[in-house]
């Protein structure tokens, strides 16, 4: 099971219903989530009908595994005031239900009190009562649609308008940077990614994009720094793959230190593949493994060493 420990917690969004299956005998599902601002949250069940009959409990942890509040909390009973950051939620069947076997999935969400409406959450300003902020969100959504349609010039123009209205939202800077990158304007794209991180230093997507940009420039030291920050924030399979690719290309371009870079790349690809089967990670991992196999083999057969004369039979 991929999410049966704090280290392998599955990343999930907040304010969206998650469906999963819990087995008896103390099956524990771990989920990782991120808050981009201080919020009061509650963990609630959202089962659409009465088909799921088992009771659930949860325990909340910070990203380092320290428990927050009580353990064995009943879903919906408590509210937690949390700082911006990353957290882990452990969900499991109530202890006296361990013999209860029900193959129906359970449904829950991490409720921040904010309605989820498509891309609204992507550009949410944190000021729901502000008309200016609402206008900024709408413009950013239009920009995102232009980006998806590959109309990058129009997307950049709209993102710049949104930045005037909701400058505190990291996504409007990051997504503008992505559009600029698609245009080939790497210098301005870099500035946008950095501005996103000034808004929120834990905004993982901006770290990833900035790392990719540095990697394309062959500025591998900067790229590695960005991707190491990325996987500390969100060690998902996809992010681990991106970090592995950075180390891979750094090693490919530095023959003298290739072993060092590729050792790290291999470890990251292996972790990535534990979360999901990815052909890119698998291909590069195979190449690295073959490289180390060849390196261990002697480059030429050993020469025949003659016996010492003192060991030759006397005439």
Helices and strands as residue ranges (DSSP letters): E 10-11, E 18-20, E 28-35, E 39-45, E 56-62, E 67-74, E 80-82, E 85-93, G 95-97, E 106-111, G 118-121, H 131-148, H 152-165, H 170-183, H 186-199, H 204-216, H 220-233, H 237-252, G 255-257, H 258-275, H 279-296, G 309-311
